[in-house]
Amino acid sequence: MKIIGITQSLAISFLLASLSVTAEDAATPPFTGKTIDFPKAYVYQMQKGEGYETIQKCSICHSFGYILNQGKQNRSFWEHETHKMIEAYKAPISPEEEKVIVNYLAKFYGNDKK
């Protein structure tokens, strides 16, 4: 059978020749001598202050980056989020600890709005 003026076997030969790779080509990385410097992982630090030890319980489930990425929010937001973590996700936080956590978040990560 002819394909555009060449036989099928010749077309297959060209295809196989174009796919062949020598052992040397396969063993040589394409970008030798180049390195990539990745940035150091950032470790989020919560502000030290009253409630700092208690808020460490939040890291049982997620990083402090999760908290910080919420942005500065009002006390009502922090009350709702903290209560949601306890009720919906069964965070092991007592009612007393919940108050301490909300006070901490409102003080250090609050926007002074109700």
LINQUI-V184456 format. One record per pair of residues at least 12 apart in sequence whose ideal C-beta (glycine too) atoms are under 10 Angstrom apart, sorted by the first residue. I is the first residue (numbers start at 0). J is the second residue. If there is no record, write none. Layout:
((I,J) (I,J))
//
This chain:
((41,64) (42,62) (42,63) (42,64) (43,58) (43,62) (43,63) (43,64) (43,65) (43,66) (43,67) (43,68) (44,63) (44,67) (45,57) (45,58) (45,63) (45,66) (45,67) (45,103) (45,104) (45,107) (45,108) (46,67) (46,103) (46,106) (46,107) (46,108) (47,107) (48,102) (48,103) (48,106) (48,107) (49,99) (49,102) (49,103) (49,106) (49,107) (50,96) (50,98) (50,99) (50,100) (50,101) (50,102) (50,103) (50,104) (50,105) (50,106) (50,107) (51,99) (51,103) (51,107) (52,99) (52,103) (53,92) (53,93) (53,95) (53,96) (53,97) (53,98) (53,99) (53,100) (53,102) (53,103) (54,66) (54,81) (54,92) (54,96) (54,99) (54,100) (54,103) (54,104) (54,107) (54,108) (56,84) (56,90) (56,91) (56,92) (56,93) (56,96) (56,99) (56,100) (57,81) (57,84) (57,90) (57,92) (57,100) (57,103) (57,104) (59,84) (59,90) (59,91) (59,92) (60,84) (60,88) (60,89) (60,90) (60,91) (61,84) (61,88) (66,80) (66,100) (66,104) (66,107) (66,108) (67,108) (69,104) (69,108) (70,108) (70,110) (71,104) (71,105) (71,107) (71,108) (71,109) (71,110) (71,111) (71,112) (72,104) (72,105) (72,108) (72,109) (72,110) (72,112) (73,105) (73,109) (73,110) (73,111) (73,112) (73,113) (74,101) (74,102) (74,104) (74,105) (74,106) (74,109) (74,110) (74,111) (74,112) (74,113) (75,101) (75,105) (75,112) (75,113) (76,101) (76,104) (76,105) (76,108) (76,109) (76,110) (76,112) (77,100) (77,101) (77,102) (77,103) (77,104) (77,105) (77,106) (77,108) (77,109) (78,97) (78,98) (78,100) (78,101) (78,104) (78,105) (79,101) (80,100) (80,101) (80,104) (81,96) (81,97) (81,98) (81,99) (81,100) (81,101) (81,103) (81,104) (82,97) (82,101) (84,97) (84,100) (85,97) (85,100))
//
